[in-house]
């Protein structure tokens, strides 16, 4: 009697079909009234407003940790010194697996190449991430061993024998890590053009992430971006053997 059913029918479907919303990912809710092309045009004009009014994910423009301050890239620089991947598996419930493939140039700038951001079970995301690793031509992948990550890493190694897959335990305080590295994330990370269209949920969760930690329902995207930056900064400073052991 005190319970509520939260039913959110997005203008553009994200995630897998469900009994209440059998659309496949990327389908418009009412294409005869608002076509997918029209909806994507509205999203480009104001992504945050679109997420609130059309996708049912409202957020305040104030108090954001990153906002829309990320620089974007359309072509990679000539001097790429490293291609790698960072994966944080889902904890439980409605948490997201966040796997990010990226390239690093000679100046230490990080260019996001591809991402998997999903609440699907591991038997599904194992294949999604392994395909992404091959597609983005990375040489190594680091997987947090917390919450079943070790088993996920072993599955990736089996599916991608040509890629070095390692796992490590993340013992740092999540809130402190995200907040203390936020400026470095914005300064060093470059997102691909139209990343709001490629990964709408990832885009929404990153750009609307709030400084007040407890105000955020999802921190998976921010946590993974922080992990990428920590790993590359530590690598340049020679800390990798201390922080990233199997």
C-alpha positions in Angstrom: 0.0 0.0 0.0 2.9 2.4 0.6 4.9 1.3 -2.5 5.2 3.1 -5.8 5.9 1.9 -9.3 8.3 4.2 -11.2 7.6 3.7 -14.9 9.9 5.8 -17.2 9.3 5.5 -20.9 12.2 7.3 -22.5 11.8 9.2 -25.8 14.8 7.2 -27.0 15.1 3.8 -25.6 18.2 2.8 -23.7 19.1 -0.6 -22.3 17.5 -3.9 -23.2 13.8 -4.6 -24.0 11.6 -5.3 -21.0 8.0 -6.5 -20.6 6.9 -2.9 -19.9 9.0 -1.4 -22.7 9.7 -4.0 -25.4 11.5 -1.5 -27.7 15.1 -2.3 -28.7 17.9 0.1 -27.8 17.8 3.3 -29.9 14.1 3.2 -30.8 11.9 6.3 -30.6 8.9 6.1 -28.3 6.4 7.6 -30.7 8.1 7.9 -34.1 5.0 9.1 -35.9 4.9 12.1 -33.6 8.6 12.7 -33.0 11.1 10.8 -35.2 14.4 9.6 -34.0 16.1 12.2 -36.2 14.1 15.0 -34.6 14.8 13.7 -31.1 18.6 13.5 -31.8 18.5 17.0 -33.1 16.9 18.2 -29.8 19.5 16.2 -27.8 22.3 18.0 -29.7 20.9 21.4 -28.9 20.7 20.9 -25.2 21.8 17.4 -23.9 21.1 18.2 -20.2 17.6 19.6 -20.9 16.9 16.6 -23.2 17.8 14.1 -20.5 15.4 15.8 -18.1 12.4 16.4 -20.4 12.6 13.5 -22.8 14.5 10.8 -21.0 13.1 11.2 -17.6 16.4 11.9 -15.9 16.2 15.4 -14.4 19.2 17.1 -12.8 20.3 20.5 -11.7 22.9 22.5 -13.6 24.3 23.8 -10.3 26.7 21.9 -8.1 28.0 19.6 -10.9 31.5 18.1 -10.5 32.4 17.9 -14.2 29.6 19.5 -16.1 30.0 19.8 -19.8 33.6 21.0 -19.5 35.3 18.1 -21.3 37.3 18.9 -24.4 36.4 16.7 -27.5 38.5 15.2 -30.2 37.8 14.3 -33.8 41.1 12.8 -34.8 43.9 11.2 -32.7 47.3 12.9 -32.5 50.2 11.3 -34.3 52.2 10.4 -31.2 50.1 7.8 -29.3 52.3 6.0 -26.8 49.8 3.7 -25.2 46.4 2.1 -25.7 44.7 0.5 -22.7 41.4 -0.2 -21.0 40.0 0.2 -17.5 37.0 -1.8 -16.3 35.0 -1.5 -13.1 32.4 -4.3 -12.9 28.9 -3.7 -11.4 28.5 -4.0 -7.7 24.9 -5.1 -7.3 21.3 -4.0 -8.0 21.1 -1.3 -10.6 24.8 -0.5 -10.7 26.5 -0.2 -14.1 29.5 -2.0 -15.4 31.8 0.7 -16.8 34.6 -0.2 -19.2 36.6 2.5 -20.9 39.2 2.0 -23.7 41.5 4.9 -24.2 44.7 6.1 -25.8 47.4 8.3 -24.2 49.6 10.7 -26.2 53.2 11.8 -25.5 52.0 14.7 -23.3 49.9 12.4 -21.1 46.5 13.5 -22.4 43.9 10.7 -22.4 41.6 10.2 -25.4 38.5 8.0 -24.8 38.2 5.6 -27.7 35.2 3.5 -26.7 33.1 2.6 -23.8 30.6 -0.1 -22.5 28.2 1.2 -19.9 25.7 -1.4 -19.1 23.5 -3.0 -16.4 23.4 -6.3 -18.3 24.6 -9.5 -16.4 28.2 -10.5 -16.7 27.6 -13.2 -19.2 26.4 -10.4 -21.6 29.0 -7.7 -20.7 31.9 -10.2 -21.0 31.2 -10.4 -24.7 30.5 -6.7 -25.1 33.7 -5.7 -23.4 35.9 -8.3 -25.2 34.5 -7.1 -28.6 35.3 -3.5 -27.6 38.9 -4.4 -26.5 39.5 -5.9 -29.9 37.8 -3.1 -31.8 39.7 -0.4 -30.0 43.0 -2.2 -30.5 44.2 -1.9 -26.9 47.2 -3.7 -25.6 46.2 -4.2 -22.0 43.2 -4.1 -19.7 43.0 -3.5 -15.9 39.9 -4.8 -14.1 39.0 -4.0 -10.5 38.9 -7.3 -8.7 36.3 -6.1 -6.2 32.8 -7.6 -6.6 33.5 -10.5 -9.0 36.0 -8.6 -11.1 38.6 -11.3 -10.9 36.3 -13.8 -12.6 35.4 -11.2 -15.2 39.1 -10.5 -15.9 39.7 -14.2 -16.4 36.8 -14.4 -18.8 38.2 -11.5 -20.8 41.6 -13.1 -20.9 40.0 -16.2 -22.3 38.1 -14.3 -24.9 41.0 -12.0 -25.8 44.2 -14.0 -25.5 46.2 -11.4 -27.4 45.5 -8.7 -24.8 47.2 -8.6 -21.4 44.4 -8.6 -18.8 45.2 -7.9 -15.2 43.1 -7.4 -12.1 43.8 -5.4 -8.9 42.0 -4.6 -5.7 40.8 -1.0 -5.3 41.0 -0.1 -1.6 40.8 3.7 -1.9 37.8 5.6 -0.6 35.5 6.2 -3.6 34.2 9.6 -2.6 37.7 10.9 -1.8 39.2 9.5 -5.0 36.5 11.0 -7.2 36.5 14.5 -5.6 40.3 14.8 -5.3 40.9 13.8 -8.9 38.0 15.7 -10.5 40.1 18.6 -11.8 42.7 16.2 -13.3 39.9 14.2 -15.0 38.5 17.4 -16.7 42.0 18.6 -17.6 43.5 15.4 -19.1 40.5 13.5 -20.5 39.4 14.1 -24.1 36.0 12.7 -25.2 35.2 11.8 -28.8 32.9 14.1 -30.7 29.2 13.3 -30.3 29.8 11.2 -27.3 26.5 12.3 -26.0 24.9 10.3 -28.8 27.2 7.3 -28.7 26.7 6.7 -24.9 23.7 8.7 -23.7 23.5 7.2 -20.2 27.3 7.5 -19.7 27.2 11.1 -20.9 24.2 11.9 -18.6 25.8 10.3 -15.5 29.2 12.1 -16.1 27.9 15.6 -17.0 25.3 15.7 -14.2 27.4 14.1 -11.5 27.2 16.3 -8.4 29.9 17.4 -6.0 27.7 16.3 -3.0 28.5 12.6 -3.1 25.3 11.4 -1.5 23.1 13.3 -4.0 24.2 10.9 -6.8 22.3 7.8 -7.6 25.0 6.4 -9.8 28.8 6.9 -9.5 30.0 4.2 -11.8 31.0 6.4 -14.7 32.8 8.9 -12.4 34.6 6.1 -10.6 35.9 4.5 -13.8 37.1 7.8 -15.2 38.9 8.5 -11.9 40.5 5.0 -12.2 41.7 5.8 -15.7 43.3 9.0 -14.6 44.8 7.5 -11.4 46.3 4.7 -13.4 47.9 6.9 -16.0 49.2 9.5 -13.5 50.6 6.8 -11.2 52.2 5.1 -14.2 54.0 8.4 -15.2 55.1 8.9 -11.6 56.4 5.3 -11.2 53.8 4.2 -8.7 52.1 1.4 -10.7 53.9 -1.4 -9.0 52.6 -0.2 -5.6 49.0 0.4 -6.6 48.2 -2.1 -9.3 49.1 -5.5 -8.3 47.2 -8.6 -9.1 
